[in-house]
């Protein structure tokens, strides 16, 4: 179906703008919002581009978006306590320029999303280990260095993993749902904004209820601060601090006082301050 026919199906008649899906979807590059020029319904490399590799054991390819900030925080927290072997080089993958579709990046992340990390540590037999998906990266690093995640089977580990997975399942509704339709869509649409706002506020209430009786996501002591806090703060902490989508007033984030208290405390950590504005080298 041509784009003209596709557009023709967007109207029930000539009098209104009610959308009627065509029998077969085709991409309309004129109606994709902020990232219309790079979004495609296909995967794989679009051009040849090798990634730089520095001297540090860990090579990070990322951007300082919430998903990138998660990994930044853990790497900087490891640096803060002087963990050996956690040194890293950080490179910028500019998603607005389509750098996530270069052959080198696709080779380590076939999903073409930031962040991605390659472990070149000498203590690993065989070839370097490539990781993608922010949650997988955090879990891998926390387990590798035995820091910021309970390793023994039991309640503490189960709680940490549950909240990590909660974030991985919930944040797409905040970012790809609310954030897209509120901040990036070609025009504001009432139904998706209302639907995703309701879900975002429900998620904030989940966190607020939990943090009413807990300093951190998994306990009240400094030792309980772990990757669950890092991974959730990058999205929801920054949201209630007014750092995402210019939506703090719209979402009435001050209503979530326990989330805000938690978010402000984590924002004051030296490692977190460095992580949110991490210097990233260009890949050229």
N, C-alpha and C positions, 0 to 999 in steps of 0.2 A: 504494500500500500504506500502510495506517495505521501510526502509530508502534506500536500494540499488535501488529499483525501482524509488523512489523519486529522487535520485541523477541521475539515468539514464535519467530522463526527463529533466535534466538541460542542455542537449546538443542536438542540432538538428542533429549532426553527430559527428564523431570522430575528426573533424578538428577544431572546435571552441568551445568557452565557452558560447555561447548564451543560456540564461536561458529560458526554456519553462515550464510554470507552469503545474504541474500534474492536473489530473481531481479532485483529492481529496488531500488537503494539509495534511501532517503529519509533526510532529515536528522533526527537525534535530538538535540534541543537539550539534553536531560538528560544526554548522555554525551559532551560535547565538551571537558571539562577546563576549565582556567583561563579560556580565551577563548570559552567556549561561547555566551555572551550576544551576542557581536558577530560570530562567524564565520558566514558564509553561503556557499553555492556559487554566488554570483552576483557580478557586477562592477557598477560604476557608482555614481554619487552617490546617497545616501540622504536628504540634506537640503541646503538651500541655506545656504552659508556662504562668504563671500568671505574671502580671505586678506589679512592686512595686508602692506603694502609699505613698507619703510623707505627711507632716503636712500642707503644703500650700493649699490654696483654689483651686488653678489651678495646674493641673498636665499635663505637656507637654511631649510627646513622639515623638522624632524627630531626626534630623541629620542636620548638618550645610551645607546642600545643598541650592541652591537658594530658593526652596519652604519652607525649614525649616527656613532660614534666615528671610523671610518675617515676620513670627510670632515672631521670636526672637526680631526683631526691635520694633514691637508694644509693646511687653511686657516690653522691656527695656525703651522705651519712656514713658510708663505709670509709671515705677519705677522712671524715671528721674524727673517727676513732682510730685511724692509722692502720687500717687493714692492708696487709701486703698482698700484692697480686691483683688488687682491684683498681689499679691505675688504668686510665682510659684516655683515648683520643675521641673527640666528638666532632662529627661532621654534619653540616646542614643539608638536609634534603628538602629543597624548596618545592612543596607540592603545588603551589600556584603556577610554577613553571614546568610541571610535569616531570621533575627529576626522579620521582618514584617509579617511573616507567623505563628508566635506563636499564640496560642489560645486567650491569653489575648489581644494582639494587634488587632487581627481580630474581636474580640468582640466589640471594639470601632471604628474600621474602616474596614468594610467588603471589601474595595477596596485594602487593604494591601499596602498603600502608605503613606509615611510621608509627613507632620506632622499630628498628632492627638492630641487632647486636651480633658481633662475631667474637668468639673467645679463641684467642690464639695462644693461650697459656702453654708453656713448655711442659707442664705436668699432665697434659692430655695426650693420650696416645693417638696417633693417626692425624687426620686432617682437622683443621679448625672447625669449631662448632658454631653454626649459625642459628640464631633464634629470632622469631618474630612473634607478635602479640605481646603487648605490654605486661599482661599478667604472667605469661610464661617466662618472660625475661626476669621479672621480679622474683618469682619463685626459684628460678634457676640460680640467680646470684645469691639469694638469701640462703639457699641450701648449700651452695658451693662454699660460702664463707662462714656458714653457721652463725649468721647474724640476722636479727630483725624478723625471725620466724621460728616458732617452736618446731623442733625436728622430731621429738619423741611423740609417738602415738598417744593421744589423750585429749582431754577437753580443750586445752589451750590451742593445740594445733588445729583441732576441728573447728573451733571458733574463728581462728585466723583464716582458714581456708574458706569457710562459709562466707565471711564478709568480703574476701577477695573475689569470690565468684559472684556474690551479690552485685558488686560494682561492675564486673565484666558484663553481666546480664542487664543491669539497669541503665548504665550510662548511655547506651545507644538511644534510649528514649529521650534522654536529656540532650545529647549532642545532635544525633541524626534526626531526632524528632523535633523537640522544642526548639533547639538552637537553629536548626535549618529553617523551619517555617517562621520563626520569630525574627531572625536576623538576616537570613541569606536568600530566601525564596524570592522570585521575581516580583511578587506582590503579596500583601498580607491576606491570608485566607482564614476565615473565622473558625471553621470546623477543626482543621488540624491544629491551629494554635490553641484552641480551647481544649482539645483532647490531650495534647502533649503537655500543656500547662497543668492540667489536672493530675496527670501521672507524675510530673516533676515535683509538684507540691506534695503528692502522696509519698514519694521517695524521701523528700526532705523531712516529712513527719515521721517516717520510719527511723531515720537517723536521729531526729530530735528526741523521740521517745527513748531510744536506746541510750543516747548520751546523757540523758537526764540523771542517770545513776552511774555513769562511767566517765572517767577522765579521758581515756583513749577508747578505741573501738573494742579492745580486748582486755581491758583492765584499768586499774587506777594508778599503777606505779610506772615510773620511767622505763623500767625493764619491759613493760607491757606494750610500749610503743613499737609498732611493727609495720610490715608491708601493707596490712589492711588499712592503717591510717594513711600511709603514703598514697596508695592507689585511689582511695576515696577522696582524700583532700584535693588531689589534682583536679577533680571535677567539682565536687560538691562544696569543698572548702573554698575554692576560688569563686564559685558561684555566689555563695552568701557574703563573700567579701567584695562583691561588685566587680569582679575581674572578667566575667564572661557575659557576652551578648548584651551588655548595657541593660540588664533585665532585673536588677535588684529591686527597684521600686515596683515593677510590674508583678514580680513574684512575692512581694512583701517579705523579703528574707529576714527582716528584723523579728518576725514572729517566731523564728526558729532559734531561740536564744541559746539553747544548749549546743546546737550545731555551730553557731557563731562563736561561742566561747571556745569550743574545741578548735575551730578553724583559725581563730586569732592566735591561740597558743602555738599551734604548729607553724603558722606563718612567721613566728618570731625565732624559730630555730635557725641557727647560722647556716646549716646545710640547705635548708629549704629556701632561704633568701638567695643563696647562690644558684640553686637549681632553677628557679623560675626565670632567671635572666641568664642562663648558661651561655657562655660564648661558644659558638659553633663555627668550625672552619668550613669554608666553601669546598665543594668537591672538585672544582676546576683546578 
